[in-house]
Amino acid sequence: MRLLIAASFMTVLLLGSCTQEENSPDTPQTGIGFSAVAPKASRAASTTTASLQKFIVYAYTESSILMDGVTVSREGGSWTYSPTVYWPGTAVNFYAISPDIRSDVPENTDGSHTIRGMSYGSTDLIYAVSLNQHERPTPVNLLFRHAMSKVAVMLSSTNSKYNIKVYHVLLKNIFLKGDFSLPDESTNNATAEGIWNNLNLKSDAMIFYDHGTSISLTSTPIDVTSGNLEASFFVPQPLDAFNFTNSGQFSGGYIQVDCEIIDKATGNKIWPSEYTPEYLLVEDSPCGKMLFPLLSGDVNTWNQGYSYIYNIIINNSYVLDTIEFQPGVVDFTEEQPY
C-alpha cells in the first residue's frame, strides 16, 4: 500500500485505458461516492467544509490499488470524479489530502502514507482516512483534519504619541520542513492524528515584508502576514526557550519585529537611537529589532490542528515590557500565547 505524492503524475490510472462503459460490471454494483467534512476554522484563510472544493483520493483493497491519486471535485452539493470506480467485494481503505501538493513535494517511493518535505507557507494541508469500508448506497464520509499549525502575529499600539512603523516580521529559529504520515485509523475517531517526524531546516521564516512601504500600528490589531506573504501554516513542533545575552547572542525560538518609533509631535525618530546596541540594529535599514519569545507559560509546542495567535502591543522601545499575555483556547482549537 502506498500514498503516492509525486512531483509529476498521471491522472487517474485506473483499469487500463477502458471507458466508463467498459468498466461497468455485468451485474449491478454501486459506484463509490464521497462526502467531505473539513474542520472548523478561526479565520477565512483556513480550509472549511464550505471552502473545500477538491481533494485527492487514494484507495486500496487488499494488496491492490483501487484509486491512485484521483481528483474529487465539488459540483453543486455533491462530489464527483471520473471515470466511476465500483465497489469491489473486499474492504477498501481510503486516504485523502487537500490541496493537491504533488508538484511541490518529493515523490514517495517507500510505500508508506507519508508526505515528504512538507514546508511552511500558505498551504493549509488537511487529510482524511476512512478504513475498512464496504459497498454501500451512501457516500464514503471523509472527515478531514488539519495537519499544520496555524500561527498569526497580531501587532498593535495604544500609544497615541508615537508612530510605530513596521518593516519586517520574522519567526526565528524554527523548523521549516518535516515529513507527515497519515494515521492508521479513520479520522472519524477522535484519537486519529497524523504523525510529524524528520523535522529539519531549522532557520528563519519571514512572514511580513514591507515591499517599500512600512505599516503604522494602530490600536486595532492586524495579522501582519494576511494580504502580504500569507505565511500562516507551519510544521507542528516543540518550541525552544528564548535566551539572549548583552553581547547580542540569541538562541531559541522568537519573533523579530523590525521597526522604528517616531514621535508624532516632533517627527523625530526616538528608536532606534545612537544608544541602541548594535546587535539590535537591522543591517542596511533604519530599523531596530524588537524580540518576543514564541514559547510562553501556556504554549511550549505548536500542535497540529491548533491556531496560535501572538498579540503583541508595542508602545515603547522597552522590548521586554511590550507583551500582554492573553492565553486561551477557543474553537479550532485556537490558542493565544500573548
C-alpha positions in Angstrom: 0.0 0.0 0.0 1.2 3.5 -0.7 0.3 7.1 -0.8 2.0 8.4 -3.9 2.9 12.1 -3.6 4.8 12.8 -6.8 6.4 15.8 -8.4 4.9 14.8 -11.7 2.0 12.4 -12.1 -0.5 10.8 -14.4 -4.2 11.5 -13.8 -6.4 8.5 -12.8 -4.6 5.4 -14.0 -7.5 3.0 -13.4 -8.2 -0.3 -15.1 -6.0 0.4 -18.1 -7.5 2.7 -20.7 -11.1 1.4 -20.6 -14.0 3.7 -21.0 -16.6 4.0 -18.2 -18.9 1.7 -20.1 -16.1 -0.9 -20.3 -15.5 -0.6 -16.6 -19.2 -1.2 -15.8 -19.8 -4.6 -14.3 -22.2 -7.2 -15.8 -24.1 -7.3 -12.6 -25.5 -4.2 -10.8 -22.9 -2.6 -8.4 -22.7 0.7 -6.6 -20.2 3.3 -7.8 -18.0 4.8 -5.0 -19.2 8.2 -3.9 -17.8 10.7 -1.4 -18.9 13.3 1.2 -16.4 15.5 2.8 -16.3 17.5 6.0 -13.4 19.8 6.9 -12.6 21.1 10.4 -14.0 24.4 11.7 -11.6 27.3 11.3 -10.9 30.5 13.1 -10.1 32.6 10.0 -11.0 32.8 6.3 -7.6 31.6 5.1 -8.2 28.2 6.7 -10.0 25.4 4.8 -13.5 24.7 5.9 -16.3 22.4 4.7 -17.8 25.4 2.8 -14.5 26.4 1.1 -13.2 22.9 0.3 -13.5 22.5 -3.5 -11.5 19.4 -4.3 -9.3 16.7 -2.8 -7.1 13.8 -3.9 -8.1 10.2 -3.0 -6.0 7.0 -2.8 -7.9 3.8 -2.2 -6.6 0.2 -1.7 -8.3 -3.1 -1.4 -6.2 -6.0 0.0 -2.9 -5.6 -1.9 -4.4 -3.8 -5.0 -4.6 -0.1 -5.8 -8.2 0.9 -6.5 -7.8 4.7 -6.8 -4.4 6.2 -7.4 -4.5 10.0 -6.8 -8.0 10.6 -8.1 -9.2 14.2 -8.0 -12.6 14.5 -6.5 -14.3 17.9 -7.1 -17.3 19.7 -5.7 -20.2 20.2 -8.2 -23.1 22.0 -6.5 -24.0 19.9 -3.5 -22.2 16.7 -4.5 -18.7 15.4 -5.1 -17.8 13.9 -8.5 -14.8 12.2 -10.2 -14.4 10.4 -13.5 -14.4 7.6 -14.5 -16.6 6.0 -11.9 -14.9 3.4 -9.7 -17.1 0.5 -8.5 -17.0 -1.2 -5.1 -15.1 -4.5 -5.0 -16.1 -7.5 -2.9 -13.4 -6.8 -0.4 -12.9 -4.0 2.2 -11.4 -0.7 1.0 -9.1 1.8 2.8 -9.4 5.4 1.7 -6.7 8.1 2.2 -7.3 11.7 1.1 -5.5 15.0 1.2 -6.2 18.6 0.1 -5.0 20.7 -1.6 -3.1 18.9 -4.4 0.5 19.3 -3.4 2.0 16.6 -5.5 4.0 19.0 -7.6 5.5 20.7 -4.5 7.0 17.8 -2.6 9.3 14.8 -3.4 7.9 11.6 -4.7 7.3 9.0 -2.0 8.8 5.7 -3.1 8.8 3.6 0.1 5.2 2.5 0.0 4.1 4.5 3.1 1.3 7.0 3.5 3.8 9.8 4.1 4.2 13.3 2.6 7.9 14.1 2.4 9.4 17.6 2.9 6.2 19.5 3.7 7.1 23.1 4.2 5.7 26.2 5.9 3.7 28.8 3.9 0.2 29.5 2.8 -0.9 25.9 2.4 -3.5 24.6 4.9 -2.8 20.8 4.4 -5.8 18.7 5.5 -6.2 14.9 5.5 -8.8 12.2 5.9 -8.6 8.5 6.4 -11.6 6.0 6.2 -10.6 2.4 6.7 -12.3 -1.0 6.2 -15.2 0.3 4.1 -17.6 -2.0 2.2 -20.1 -1.5 -0.6 -22.8 1.0 0.4 -25.5 3.1 -1.3 -24.4 6.2 0.6 -21.2 8.2 0.0 -18.0 7.4 1.9 -17.7 10.0 4.6 -14.3 11.7 4.8 -13.7 13.8 7.9 -10.7 16.0 7.2 -8.3 17.2 9.9 -5.7 20.0 9.8 -2.1 18.7 9.6 -0.4 22.1 10.2 -0.2 24.6 13.0 -1.6 28.0 12.2 0.4 30.9 13.5 -0.6 34.6 13.5 1.3 37.6 14.8 -1.1 40.4 15.6 0.5 43.8 16.1 -1.0 46.9 17.6 -0.1 50.0 19.6 -2.2 52.0 22.0 0.3 54.9 22.5 -1.1 57.8 20.5 2.1 59.8 20.9 4.2 57.5 18.8 4.1 56.2 15.2 5.3 52.6 15.3 6.5 51.8 11.7 7.0 48.1 11.0 9.1 46.9 8.1 9.6 43.2 8.6 8.4 40.4 10.9 10.2 37.1 11.2 9.8 33.9 13.1 13.3 32.9 14.2 15.0 29.5 14.8 12.1 27.2 14.0 11.8 24.1 11.9 10.5 24.9 8.4 10.1 21.4 7.0 9.1 17.9 8.0 7.5 14.6 6.9 3.9 13.9 7.6 2.4 10.4 7.9 -1.3 9.8 7.8 -2.8 7.9 10.7 -3.5 4.2 10.6 -7.1 4.7 11.9 -10.1 6.5 10.5 -10.2 10.2 11.1 -13.8 9.9 12.3 -12.2 8.6 15.5 -11.4 11.4 17.9 -8.0 9.8 18.6 -6.9 9.7 15.0 -4.0 12.0 14.3 -1.2 12.0 11.8 2.5 12.0 12.8 5.2 14.5 12.1 8.8 13.4 12.0 12.1 14.3 10.5 11.7 18.0 11.3 14.5 19.8 9.6 15.7 23.1 8.0 15.8 25.0 11.3 16.0 28.6 10.2 14.0 31.8 10.0 10.7 32.4 8.3 9.8 35.9 7.1 6.0 36.5 7.5 5.9 40.2 6.7 7.9 42.3 4.2 7.2 45.9 3.6 7.7 45.9 -0.2 8.9 49.5 0.2 6.2 50.8 2.4 6.0 50.2 6.2 2.8 49.7 8.1 2.0 52.1 11.0 0.4 50.4 14.0 -2.9 51.5 15.5 -5.0 50.3 18.4 -6.6 47.7 16.2 -4.5 44.5 16.0 -3.6 43.4 12.5 -2.4 40.0 11.2 0.8 41.1 9.6 1.1 38.2 7.1 -2.5 38.4 5.8 -2.5 40.1 2.4 1.3 40.2 2.5 3.4 37.0 2.4 0.5 34.8 3.5 2.8 32.6 5.6 0.3 31.3 8.2 0.8 27.5 8.3 3.8 25.9 10.0 5.2 22.5 10.8 4.0 21.4 14.3 7.0 21.4 16.6 8.3 21.9 20.2 9.4 25.4 20.9 12.8 26.3 22.4 13.0 28.9 25.2 14.3 32.2 24.0 17.6 33.4 25.6 19.9 36.3 24.9 22.9 38.0 26.3 24.2 41.6 26.4 26.7 40.6 23.8 23.9 40.0 21.3 23.8 36.2 21.3 20.3 34.9 20.7 19.0 31.3 20.9 15.7 29.6 21.0 12.5 30.5 19.1 11.4 34.1 18.9 9.5 36.7 16.9 11.6 39.6 15.5 9.8 42.8 14.6 11.9 45.2 12.6 10.5 48.7 13.3 11.2 52.3 14.2 9.4 54.6 16.6 8.7 58.2 15.5 7.5 61.0 17.9 4.3 62.3 16.2 4.6 65.7 17.7 8.2 66.4 16.5 8.7 63.9 13.7 11.9 62.8 15.3 12.9 59.2 15.5 13.3 58.1 19.1 14.1 54.5 18.4 16.5 53.0 17.4 18.8 55.7 18.5 22.5 56.3 18.9 22.3 54.4 22.3 20.7 51.3 20.8 23.1 48.3 20.9 24.4 47.3 17.6 23.0 43.8 17.9 19.5 45.3 18.0 20.1 47.2 14.7 18.9 45.9 11.4 21.8 46.0 8.9 21.3 48.4 5.9 18.0 49.6 7.4 16.6 52.4 9.6 15.0 49.8 11.9 15.8 48.3 15.2 14.9 44.7 16.3 12.2 44.0 18.9 12.3 40.4 20.1 9.5 38.4 21.6 9.6 34.7 22.7 7.5 32.1 20.8 7.4 29.9 24.0 5.1 31.1 26.8 3.9 29.6 30.1 0.8 28.2 28.3 2.3 27.2 24.9 5.5 25.2 24.6 4.6 23.3 21.5 2.8 24.1 18.2 0.3 21.2 17.8 -1.3 20.2 14.6 -4.9 21.5 14.2 -4.2 24.4 16.6 -4.2 28.1 15.8 -1.7 30.2 17.8 -2.3 34.0 18.0 0.5 36.1 19.3 -0.9 39.5 20.3 2.0 42.0 20.6 1.3 45.5 21.7 4.2 47.9 21.0 4.0 51.1 22.9 7.6 52.0 23.5 11.2 50.8 22.9 11.4 48.7 26.1 11.3 45.3 24.4 10.6 43.2 27.4 7.7 45.4 28.6 5.7 45.3 25.4 3.9 42.0 25.6 0.5 41.5 27.2 -0.4 37.9 27.9 -3.9 36.7 27.0 -3.7 32.9 26.8 -6.8 30.9 26.0 -8.2 28.1 23.8 -11.2 28.6 21.5 -12.9 26.8 18.6 -10.4 25.3 16.0 -8.5 25.0 18.6 -7.1 28.5 18.9 -4.5 29.5 21.5 -3.4 33.0 22.3 0.1 32.8 23.9 0.1 36.6 24.4 
